[in-house]
Amino acid sequence: MAAGSGRRALSWQGLRENYVSNEVNIFRPMALFWSGLYIGLIVLVNWLFIVVPPISMGDSEVWPPVALVVGFIFIARDFAQRVIGHWVLVAMLIAAILSYFLADPFVAIASVVAFAVSELIDWVVYSYTKRPFAQRILLSSLLATPVDTIVFLSIMGWLSVPSVLVMTASKIVGALIVCFLVRNRIEIKSSV
């Protein structure tokens, strides 16, 4: 790394600096709540992809309405990581295993691959940026949601430009709403 470049190399030291504390207690109530919500949302969305059929957009293009809630998974991961640190990767693995057994295996595999790729992007962005929490939520979601959409739709055989745009936009809307609420809540708390 060039001196004075302002960029940080990925390192174990960098990982350790992003923990909430050196000794994260993953069994305290907030840790259980956010990691449970994160795991539950992943499993729920995979199940919903089975029971809620995609909507035809014409010309053999489809849009899965379940995409409207997928964006909240990225936000739940950010909150979970804020509380349990990098143990969130274990929560991601648990969700992947549960999804495989509780949803259609094909949908679960497509979802697990998409989540693995995009959630790791989300995790890296969230972990290594030093911006305020609300900005990290937005930035990590802006980068990870298009990747998630493209990977998932490709595996499902639904990939098309309109489907990618609509599905990504619906995920980003969720991220924007939560980012706005978090930012305003943080600003209100700091002004009191």
C-alpha angles and dihedrals in degrees: 000000000000115000112255094012091124091224123116124218117231107259142153087251089058090050092051092049091058097057115110085234135343091254107045113191103214092185099062115111098257092047091051092045097051097039091045091050091048093049092043094051092052093050092043094051092049090051091047091055086063098047102034110064120218118258118242114242093186130262091059091297119133139190122205109221088208085076087081091074100037092083090064090063090064090050093047088052091053091051092045091051090048089059105033101026118212092347081091086086089064089051088052090053092049090051091050093052093046091047092054092055099037100044136045105293093232093052090042093052092047090048095045092051092046092045093046093053098039097038090053089053089048091048094050093047092046092045100047104038115087095204123124115285096257091051092049089053091052097042095046091048093047091056100037103042097064090049091049091050096048094046094046096045091046093055092044091050093241100109115142134135095249092048092049092048095047095043094046092046092051090052093047091052089059091048092049093051093050092042090053092048093047093047092050092046091051091047092049092049093049093049094052 
